[in-house]
Amino acid sequence: RSRTAAAAYPDHQFVLYELGLSYASQNDFVAAARAFDASTEVDRLFAYAYYYSALACERLKRDDIMVIRLEAFVRLAPNAPERVQAESILRTVRAR
């Protein structure tokens, strides 16, 4: 359904976000990262699209991109419950 919605509404940040979640649930992290990144292109303030893009990039072993996405998430959603996890991941990656 998310693919059908994405075809009908290709520029809607929530549709693209849901598409990314759908791809991630199928372990297609390349497509998931693309969908989440497309969501952030539509709405640069959509923090959770950055967060899930970072998680997809982590699975793809793209720490360079993951760090950028997590930094954006922490900046945009400083009070989010996931912030603690995001900051922990950032510390770990930066310590390498």
BAVEX-667384 format. One line per 8 residues: their letters; for each residue x, y, z of C-alpha. Coordinates in Angstrom, 2 decimals, always signed. Layout:
N
a	X:Y:Z  ...
END
This chain:
96
rsrtaaaa	+0.00:+0.00:+0.00  +2.83:+2.40:+0.76  +4.20:+1.97:-2.77  +0.80:+2.72:-4.25  +0.50:+5.80:-2.03  +4.02:+6.91:-3.00  +3.08:+6.66:-6.66  -0.03:+8.75:-6.06
ypdhqfvl	+1.67:+11.27:-3.75  +5.37:+11.31:-4.69  +6.07:+14.60:-2.89  +4.39:+13.93:+0.43  +6.87:+13.59:+3.30  +4.73:+11.21:+5.38  +4.01:+8.94:+2.42  +7.73:+8.76:+1.64
yelglsya	+8.48:+8.13:+5.32  +5.97:+5.26:+5.44  +7.48:+3.90:+2.23  +10.89:+3.92:+3.92  +9.47:+2.04:+6.91  +7.95:-0.50:+4.54  +11.26:-1.08:+2.77  +13.12:-1.32:+6.08
sqndfvaa	+10.68:-3.96:+7.33  +11.64:-6.00:+4.25  +15.36:-5.46:+4.94  +15.74:-3.39:+1.76  +17.86:-0.72:+3.40  +19.03:+0.87:+0.15  +15.45:+1.62:-0.85  +14.56:+2.57:+2.72
arafdast	+17.39:+5.12:+2.92  +16.36:+6.59:-0.43  +12.74:+6.94:+0.69  +13.69:+8.52:+4.02  +16.08:+10.91:+2.28  +13.35:+11.83:-0.21  +11.12:+12.58:+2.76  +13.73:+14.96:+4.18
evdrlfay	+14.03:+16.66:+0.80  +10.32:+17.46:+0.94  +10.43:+18.57:+4.57  +13.88:+19.39:+5.89  +12.50:+19.62:+9.44  +11.06:+16.08:+9.59  +13.37:+14.72:+12.29  +12.24:+11.11:+12.26
ayyysala	+12.99:+10.73:+8.56  +16.59:+11.66:+9.39  +16.62:+9.22:+12.30  +15.40:+6.26:+10.28  +17.62:+7.19:+7.35  +20.54:+7.03:+9.79  +19.48:+3.57:+10.96  +19.23:+2.37:+7.36
cerlkrdd	+22.68:+3.82:+6.63  +24.03:+2.02:+9.68  +22.81:-1.27:+8.22  +24.50:-0.35:+4.93  +27.80:+0.34:+6.74  +27.68:+4.00:+5.66  +28.78:+5.57:+8.92  +29.69:+8.82:+7.17
imvirlea	+26.09:+9.42:+6.08  +24.67:+7.97:+9.29  +26.54:+10.57:+11.38  +25.15:+13.45:+9.31  +21.60:+12.11:+9.61  +21.88:+11.52:+13.37  +23.30:+14.99:+13.92  +20.32:+16.44:+12.04
fvrlapna	+17.92:+14.35:+14.12  +19.45:+15.46:+17.43  +19.38:+19.09:+16.31  +15.76:+18.92:+15.13  +14.37:+16.79:+17.96  +16.38:+17.55:+21.10  +13.63:+16.20:+23.37  +12.89:+13.01:+21.45
pervqaes	+13.21:+9.79:+23.45  +15.48:+8.37:+20.72  +17.96:+11.22:+21.26  +19.81:+9.22:+23.93  +20.31:+6.31:+21.53  +21.31:+8.66:+18.70  +23.91:+10.39:+20.87  +25.25:+7.04:+22.04
ilrtvrar	+25.70:+5.88:+18.45  +27.42:+9.17:+17.57  +29.85:+8.81:+20.46  +30.66:+5.24:+19.45  +31.27:+6.12:+15.81  +33.36:+9.17:+16.64  +35.53:+7.10:+19.01  +36.59:+4.78:+16.18
END
